[in-house]
Amino acid sequence: MLPNHQPLVVAEQFGTLEALHPGRIDLGIGRAPGTDPRTARALRRGTGSLGADDFPEALGELASYFRGEGPVTAVPAHGQYPAMWLLGSSGYSAQVAGLVGLPFAFAHHFSGENTLAALALYRETFRPSAALAQPYSMIAASVLAADTDAEAHRLARPGAPQFLWLRQGEPGLVPTPEEAAVYRYSPQEQLFVDDRLGGQVIGSPSTVRDGVRELVERTGVDELSPAATMA
């Protein structure tokens, strides 16, 4: 989450990793703070703006350190080129990834309603770059497998109220399957939970296999990353 970190620090950290493990490091960059303002300020140790409006500038600064063109020389980063991915859950990130010619990873696990539109926008706006000649995409998906469909859905229930509480600004501990089974949702909350679970791949091994295959075919992505898995 680039708004939480200075580009120079990120370049030094990932430049070091790439030097130690050439060709094995992926640097995923997101534009959202991903946390509350107080925590984000503590991460940055500053009082400046925490908005994502300066993201393209910060992204450009980060890339410049690897090329040796930054405002200062980042010794561990200069000459190292970890594979950079742009992460996102909106059309904005998809467009930025396309315009700068980077691989794009979309957060299907919590923004499934925007997946197809964002991927289409990424492919439409893509411009070849030194890093990438043609669009290359990935989605992150929530996948849970158990011996039977019924058991998998039982195990999936605790994630629903936890995500609901998080969206309501009241994060809490993950309930047990028994606690989740008796939790009472309001009609509006039930719609939210149904939508949340509907975007996941849940079931027996054969059900999950078919669901993952269908998801990859429908989205046309090059890679599938399990954002959360259980078996």
HUZI-V478801 format. One line per field, one symbol per residue. ss: DSSP state (H for helix, E for strand, L for the rest). phi: phi as a letter, one per 20 degrees, with the letter a starting at -180 (. if undefined). Layout:
ss: ???
phi: ???
This chain:
ss: LHHHLLHHHHHHHHHHHHHHLLLLLEEEELLLLLLLHHHHHHHHLLLLLLLLLLHHHHHHHHHHHHHLLLLLLLLLLLLLLLEEEEEELLHHHHHHHHHHLLEEEELHHHHHHHHHHHHHHHHHHLLLLLLLLLLLEEEEEEEEELLLHHHHHHHHHHHHHHHHHHHLLLLLLLLLHHHHHLLLLLHHHHHHHHHHHHLLEEELHHHHHHHHHHHHHHHLLLEEEEEEEEL
phi: .gfebfgfffffffffffffcgmddddedddefmbfgffffffelbdffdfefeggfffffgffffemdffceegfegnecffededacbfgffffgffemdfcddeffcbffdgffffffgffefcgcfebebgbcbcececccbfcffffffffggfffffffffemcfbffffgffffdfdefgffffffgffffeddcqfgfffgfffffffffemfebcdffbcbb
